[in-house]
Amino acid sequence: MKQSLKIILVIMTLNACSNQERDKNTIDQSEIETVSNFTISDLVENHKSTELPEPFDIVQIESTKGLSFTSGVLSREDHKEYCDNSESGIFGRYYLIDQNSKLKHPVVGTIDIYKSEKKSNWLASDTNQKVWKIHLKSNVISVWDSIHVGLSRNKVIQFGQSNNGLCIKKGDFYYSCDFNNFLVVYNFKNDTLTELTVKRNCEKEKN
C-alpha cells in the first residue's frame, strides 16, 4: 500500500509540474525525468512490473582487484530501518577499502547485509547474505555490473529509463530512481557520478 501511494504521489507531482510556470519555490518540470512518448498510465503500469536483480554478489568481494575490506556487526540503532528479523539473524557491515587510494583513510564505501543465522562472525563467501544498503564514493565495485562512481550522467539516466524507474532530478547534483524493490540516490559533480547509495525498499519486502 505504501509503495502504491508513493507511485501516485510521484505521478501527481509529474502532472502538476506540467501545468505550472517556473517558480523558485517549486520543483521545475525539467527536474522530473520522464520518457517523452510515455503517458502517465504507461509510467504507472511499467513501474508496477519493475524489479531489479540483486545489485551486488557479496561472494565477489574477496576476488575484486584493488579492494580489501573489514567487517563488523551492526548495532540495533544502525539497522532499525531494515525489515528482516534481528531476533533470528544478524545485520553486518562491510567497510570497503581502496588499496590504490592515496587518502589517509581509504574507506570508500560500505555494504550492509542481513544473515539469517544468529552468529557474530561470518565469511564473505557465505551465500545466505542479503544486501540491504550499498554506499559508494569510489569505483572499487559496480552495482548491477554497470553503475559505478565515475560514470557519466547520461549513462545513469539511460539505466533508469531502460529499467522503468521513476526518476527525479533536483538541481545539478541530486538524482534518484525508484525501481520498486530498490531505491538509488546519485550525486553528481560536473555531470560525473561522485557518490551513490542503493537501498532495498522495506515496503517491497513486506508485500
C-alpha positions as CSV (number, residue, x, y, z in Angstrom):
1,M,0.0,0.0,0.0
2,K,2.8,2.4,0.9
3,Q,4.5,1.7,-2.4
4,S,1.3,2.4,-4.4
5,L,0.9,5.7,-2.5
6,K,4.4,6.6,-3.3
7,I,3.8,6.0,-7.1
8,I,0.7,8.0,-7.0
9,L,2.4,10.9,-5.3
10,V,5.2,10.9,-7.9
11,I,2.7,10.8,-10.7
12,M,0.8,13.7,-9.2
13,T,4.0,15.7,-9.0
14,L,4.7,15.0,-12.7
15,N,1.2,16.1,-13.6
16,A,1.3,19.2,-11.5
17,C,4.6,20.3,-12.9
18,S,3.4,20.1,-16.4
19,N,0.7,22.8,-15.6
20,Q,2.9,25.2,-13.6
21,E,5.1,28.1,-14.6
22,R,8.6,28.1,-13.2
23,D,8.7,29.2,-9.6
24,K,11.7,29.5,-7.3
25,N,9.8,27.7,-4.6
26,T,8.5,24.7,-6.6
27,I,10.2,21.9,-8.5
28,D,10.8,22.8,-12.1
29,Q,9.3,20.4,-14.7
30,S,12.8,19.9,-16.1
31,E,13.7,18.4,-12.7
32,I,11.5,15.4,-13.4
33,E,12.9,12.8,-15.8
34,T,10.3,11.1,-18.0
35,V,10.3,9.3,-21.3
36,S,8.6,11.8,-23.6
37,N,6.5,9.2,-25.5
38,F,5.0,7.7,-22.3
39,T,1.6,8.6,-20.9
40,I,1.0,8.8,-17.1
41,S,-0.7,5.4,-17.3
42,D,2.3,3.9,-19.2
43,L,4.7,5.0,-16.4
44,V,2.5,3.5,-13.7
45,E,2.0,0.2,-15.4
46,N,5.6,-0.2,-16.4
47,H,6.8,0.7,-12.9
48,K,4.4,-1.9,-11.3
49,S,6.3,-4.7,-13.0
50,T,9.8,-3.3,-12.3
51,E,12.0,-5.4,-10.1
52,L,15.8,-5.3,-10.4
53,P,18.0,-8.2,-9.5
54,E,20.4,-8.1,-6.6
55,P,22.8,-5.1,-7.0
56,F,26.0,-6.9,-6.0
57,D,27.0,-10.5,-5.2
58,I,28.9,-10.4,-1.9
59,V,30.8,-13.5,-2.8
60,Q,32.8,-11.4,-5.3
61,I,34.1,-9.1,-2.6
62,E,37.2,-11.3,-1.9
63,S,38.2,-11.6,-5.6
64,T,37.7,-7.9,-6.7
65,K,41.0,-6.5,-7.7
66,G,42.3,-3.5,-5.7
67,L,39.7,-4.0,-3.0
68,S,40.1,-5.1,0.6
69,F,37.6,-4.9,3.4
70,T,36.9,-5.2,7.1
71,S,33.5,-6.1,8.6
72,G,31.5,-5.9,11.8
73,V,28.1,-6.5,13.3
74,L,25.6,-3.5,13.2
75,S,24.0,-2.2,16.4
76,R,20.2,-2.2,16.7
77,E,20.3,1.6,16.1
78,D,22.2,1.1,12.8
79,H,19.8,-1.5,11.4
80,K,16.4,-0.3,12.7
81,E,15.3,0.9,9.3
82,Y,15.7,-2.6,7.8
83,C,13.0,-5.2,7.7
84,D,14.5,-8.6,8.4
85,N,14.1,-10.2,11.9
86,S,17.1,-9.4,14.1
87,E,15.9,-12.0,16.6
88,S,16.7,-14.9,14.2
89,G,19.7,-13.4,12.3
90,I,22.2,-10.6,12.3
91,F,23.0,-7.4,10.4
92,G,26.5,-6.7,9.4
93,R,28.5,-4.1,7.5
94,Y,31.5,-4.4,5.2
95,Y,33.8,-1.4,5.1
96,L,35.3,-1.2,1.6
97,I,39.0,-0.2,1.3
98,D,40.5,1.1,-1.9
99,Q,44.0,-0.4,-2.0
100,N,45.1,2.2,-4.6
101,S,43.8,5.2,-2.7
102,K,46.3,7.8,-1.5
103,L,44.0,9.0,1.2
104,K,44.9,8.6,4.8
105,H,41.6,6.9,5.5
106,P,40.9,4.9,2.3
107,V,37.4,3.5,3.3
108,V,35.4,4.4,0.2
109,G,32.2,2.6,0.8
110,T,30.0,0.3,2.9
111,I,27.7,-2.6,2.3
112,D,25.1,-3.5,4.9
113,I,23.9,-7.1,4.9
114,Y,21.5,-9.4,6.7
115,K,22.5,-13.0,7.5
116,S,19.8,-15.4,8.6
117,E,22.0,-17.2,11.2
118,K,22.5,-15.7,14.6
119,K,26.3,-15.6,14.6
120,S,28.6,-12.7,15.4
121,N,31.1,-13.8,12.8
122,W,30.6,-14.8,9.1
123,L,32.6,-15.3,5.9
124,A,32.3,-13.2,2.8
125,S,31.9,-16.5,0.9
126,D,28.7,-17.3,2.8
127,T,25.8,-17.5,0.3
128,N,23.0,-16.6,2.7
129,Q,23.7,-12.8,2.8
130,K,21.1,-10.3,1.7
131,V,22.2,-6.8,0.7
132,W,20.2,-4.0,2.3
133,K,22.3,-1.0,1.6
134,I,25.3,-0.1,-0.5
135,H,27.1,3.3,-0.2
136,L,29.9,4.1,-2.6
137,K,32.3,7.0,-3.1
138,S,34.8,5.2,-5.4
139,N,34.6,2.9,-8.4
140,V,36.0,-0.1,-6.4
141,I,32.9,-2.0,-7.3
142,S,29.9,-1.6,-9.6
143,V,26.3,-2.3,-8.9
144,W,24.2,-4.2,-11.4
145,D,27.5,-4.8,-13.2
146,S,27.3,-1.4,-14.8
147,I,26.7,1.5,-12.4
148,H,29.8,2.9,-10.6
149,V,31.3,6.1,-9.4
150,G,32.9,8.0,-12.4
151,L,30.0,7.2,-14.8
152,S,28.5,10.0,-16.8
153,R,25.1,11.4,-16.0
154,N,23.7,10.3,-19.4
155,K,24.6,6.6,-18.7
156,V,22.9,6.8,-15.3
157,I,19.8,8.3,-16.9
158,Q,19.8,5.6,-19.6
159,F,19.9,2.9,-16.9
160,G,16.9,4.4,-15.1
161,Q,14.8,4.7,-18.2
162,S,15.7,1.3,-19.6
163,N,14.7,-0.3,-16.3
164,N,11.4,1.6,-15.9
165,G,12.5,3.6,-12.9
166,L,10.5,6.5,-11.5
167,C,13.4,9.1,-11.5
168,I,13.6,12.6,-10.1
169,K,16.2,15.2,-10.8
170,K,16.6,18.1,-8.4
171,G,19.2,20.6,-9.3
172,D,22.6,19.7,-10.9
173,F,23.8,17.4,-8.1
174,Y,20.9,15.1,-7.0
175,Y,19.1,12.4,-8.9
176,S,17.1,9.4,-7.6
177,C,15.4,6.4,-9.1
178,D,12.8,4.1,-7.6
179,F,12.8,0.6,-9.1
180,N,10.1,-0.8,-6.8
181,N,12.4,-3.2,-4.8
182,F,15.4,-0.8,-4.7
183,L,15.9,3.0,-4.4
184,V,19.0,4.5,-5.8
185,V,20.3,8.0,-4.9
186,Y,23.0,9.6,-7.1
187,N,25.2,12.6,-6.5
188,F,27.0,14.3,-9.4
189,K,29.7,16.9,-10.0
190,N,30.1,18.3,-13.5
191,D,27.8,15.6,-14.8
192,T,30.0,12.8,-13.4
193,L,28.8,10.4,-10.7
194,T,30.7,11.0,-7.5
195,E,28.6,9.1,-4.9
196,L,25.7,6.7,-4.9
197,T,23.5,4.9,-2.4
198,V,21.5,1.7,-3.1
199,K,18.8,0.8,-0.6
200,R,16.4,-2.1,-0.6
201,N,12.8,-0.8,-0.2
202,C,11.3,-2.1,3.0
203,E,7.7,-1.8,1.8
204,K,8.5,-4.3,-1.0
205,E,9.9,-6.8,1.5
206,K,6.7,-6.7,3.4
207,N,4.4,-7.3,0.4
